Amino acid sequence: MPVVSVIVPVYNAEAFLDKCLECLTGQTLRDLEVLCIDDGSTDGSAALLETWSRKDGRIRVLSFPENRGPSAARNAGLDAAKGDFIGFVDSDDFVDPDFFEKLCGAALREGADVAKGTLKNYDPRKESVYLKEIFNLNDRIRKHKAWFFLTYTSAVYRTEMLRRNGIRFNEDLLFFEDPHFSVRAAFHYDRIAVVDDAVYYYTDNPASVTRKNLSLRPVEDLITGANDILDRMDALGIDNRHYSIVFAFLMDQFIGWCQKYYVSDAVTKRAAEGFSGILRRCRDLSACLSEYVFFRKESDRRALVRELKRDLHG
């Protein structure tokens, strides 16, 4: 049984696939399997996967005859995984050579169900890593696991914990499926290890579906996902502190959509309706508003300091 199963959904990723699989097969943790799910690719991805699987027996390829979306692909990987831990790497991304060794080692040492690293942006046009990190909530995660609601690919999860609690990706969500998974997972694990120097590199790909889509669909998926999260918190009796952190995150998502100047009025109106709807459901609006205000205040201050440092020091 491998220590970790790495799930890689693949859809028309021919331009990035070699770099991704090279970093995974070159991991210092050798006892791993790489589950590549070809999600109905129409470019040369299938041929590349076949070549890589012949080259390295740790690569297993599963194929969909037609495109079903990244959530279905990841769920197929979850079903097939044999490892004690599960990690996720998107086909246009890559990780440090010791990424999985550090995370799995920390989880085992600390008896944690999840080990969390750091995510940085990579610009493929300049072939360089951004100096600043994005969505680095590690200091907050050390204080409370509820802060782990973004960048789920920067972590490994104990397989038994995911399966025991039925934590999977919602295949009805084309957008917001990532935080929906992260937030749900945090309802069920007790301990999370944080490893700042285990780095995942997110490729800043202007052709990605998330960047191109300005229709109503992302907002509709946010509304669906947010209400499902609220339903689950109510059913599980999530404590007030955990609840307020998650609710502040949901508020931040809706406010972000309400403030986008380049989307249509219909999108803005629907985001405002969704925001109004979750506010009416809030268990303790005063506490959640306070959590949101202080979170944004600190986040905006840190962003300003990062920008100033970058301007001064490069």
Residue pairs with C-beta under 8 A, 6 or more apart in sequence:
1 82
1 83
1 84
2 31
2 32
2 33
2 58
2 82
2 83
2 84
3 29
3 31
3 32
3 83
3 84
3 85
3 100
3 104
4 29
4 31
4 32
4 33
4 83
4 84
4 85
4 86
4 87
4 100
4 104
4 156
5 32
5 33
5 34
5 35
5 77
5 80
5 81
5 82
5 83
5 85
5 86
5 87
5 159
6 24
6 32
6 33
6 34
6 35
6 86
6 87
6 88
6 89
6 100
7 35
7 37
7 73
7 74
7 77
7 78
7 81
7 86
7 87
7 88
7 89
8 20
8 21
8 24
8 34
8 35
8 36
8 37
8 77
8 88
8 89
8 90
8 91
9 37
9 39
9 70
9 73
9 74
9 77
9 90
9 91
10 17
10 36
10 37
10 38
10 39
10 41
10 45
10 49
10 73
10 91
11 38
11 39
11 40
11 41
11 45
11 67
11 70
11 73
11 91
12 41
12 42
12 43
12 45
13 20
13 41
13 43
13 45
13 91
13 92
14 41
14 43
14 44
14 45
14 48
15 92
16 91
16 92
16 93
16 124
16 203
16 205
17 45
17 48
17 49
17 52
17 91
18 48
19 94
20 89
20 90
20 91
20 92
20 93
20 94
21 34
21 36
21 52
21 59
22 94
23 94
23 95
23 96
23 97
24 32
24 34
24 89
24 95
25 34
25 52
25 55
25 56
25 58
25 59
26 97
27 95
27 97
27 98
27 99
27 100
27 101
28 97
28 98
28 101
29 98
29 100
29 101
29 104
32 58
32 83
32 100
33 58
33 59
33 60
33 81
33 82
33 83
34 56
34 58
34 59
34 60
35 60
35 62
35 77
35 80
35 81
36 49
36 52
36 53
36 59
36 60
36 61
36 62
36 91
37 61
37 62
37 63
37 64
37 73
37 74
37 76
37 77
38 45
38 46
38 49
38 61
38 62
38 63
38 64
39 64
39 67
39 68
39 69
39 70
39 72
39 73
40 64
40 65
40 66
40 67
40 68
45 91
46 63
49 59
49 61
50 61
52 59
53 59
53 60
53 61
60 80
62 76
62 77
62 80
64 72
64 73
64 76
68 171
69 171
69 174
70 90
70 169
70 177
71 169
71 170
71 171
71 173
71 174
71 177
72 169
72 171
74 88
74 169
75 168
75 169
75 171
77 86
78 86
78 162
78 163
78 168
78 169
81 159
83 159
84 104
84 158
84 159
84 160
85 103
85 104
85 107
85 156
85 157
85 158
85 159
86 156
86 157
86 158
86 159
86 162
87 100
87 103
87 153
87 155
87 156
87 157
88 152
88 153
89 95
89 153
89 200
90 153
90 202
90 203
92 203
92 205
92 208
93 122
93 153
93 200
93 201
93 202
93 203
94 122
94 201
94 203
95 198
95 199
95 200
95 201
96 198
96 199
96 200
96 201
98 198
99 117
99 198
99 199
99 200
100 156
102 115
102 117
102 195
102 197
102 198
103 115
103 116
103 117
103 155
103 156
103 193
103 195
103 198
104 115
104 156
106 112
106 115
106 193
106 194
106 195
106 198
107 113
107 114
107 115
107 156
107 158
107 193
109 193
110 191
110 193
111 191
112 158
112 189
112 191
112 192
112 193
113 157
113 158
113 161
113 188
113 189
113 190
113 191
113 192
114 145
114 148
114 155
114 156
114 157
114 158
114 161
114 185
114 189
114 191
114 192
114 193
115 155
115 156
115 192
115 193
115 194
115 195
115 198
116 138
116 141
116 148
116 154
116 155
116 192
116 193
116 194
116 195
117 154
117 155
117 195
117 196
117 197
117 198
117 199
117 200
118 133
118 136
118 138
118 154
118 195
118 196
118 197
118 198
118 199
118 200
119 133
119 134
119 135
119 136
119 151
119 153
119 154
119 199
119 200
119 201
119 202
120 129
120 130
120 133
120 134
120 199
120 200
120 201
120 202
121 129
121 130
121 132
121 133
121 134
121 201
121 202
121 204
122 128
122 129
122 130
122 201
122 202
122 203
122 204
123 129
123 130
123 204
124 203
124 204
124 205
129 201
130 204
131 310
131 314
132 306
132 307
132 310
134 151
134 202
135 150
135 151
137 147
137 148
137 149
137 150
138 194
138 196
140 147
141 147
141 148
141 192
141 194
142 194
144 241
144 242
144 245
145 186
145 189
145 192
145 242
146 186
146 241
146 242
146 245
146 246
147 245
148 155
148 182
148 185
148 186
148 192
149 179
149 182
149 183
149 186
149 246
149 249
150 178
150 179
150 182
151 182
151 200
151 202
152 178
152 179
152 181
152 182
152 185
153 178
153 200
153 202
154 198
154 200
157 167
157 185
157 189
158 189
161 167
161 185
161 188
161 189
162 168
162 185
164 188
165 187
165 188
167 181
167 184
167 185
167 188
168 181
169 177
169 180
169 181
170 177
170 180
170 181
170 225
170 228
172 224
173 180
173 221
173 224
173 225
174 209
174 217
174 218
174 221
175 210
175 213
175 217
175 218
175 221
175 222
176 218
176 221
176 222
176 224
176 225
176 226
176 253
177 221
177 225
179 225
179 249
179 253
180 225
180 228
180 229
183 229
183 246
183 249
184 229
184 232
186 192
186 242
187 232
187 233
187 236
187 238
187 242
205 211
210 218
214 262
214 263
214 264
214 267
215 267
216 266
216 267
216 270
218 257
219 257
219 267
219 270
219 271
219 274
220 270
222 253
222 254
222 257
222 271
222 274
223 270
223 273
223 274
223 277
226 250
226 253
226 254
226 274
226 278
227 277
227 278
227 281
229 246
229 250
230 247
230 250
230 278
230 281
232 238
233 242
233 243
233 246
234 283
238 246
240 283
240 284
240 287
243 283
243 284
243 288
244 284
244 287
244 288
244 290
244 291
245 291
247 278
247 282
247 283
247 288
247 291
247 292
248 288
248 291
248 292
248 295
250 278
251 275
251 278
251 288
251 289
251 292
252 292
252 295
252 296
254 271
254 274
254 275
254 278
255 275
257 263
257 267
257 268
257 271
258 268
258 271
258 272
258 275
260 267
260 268
279 285
282 288
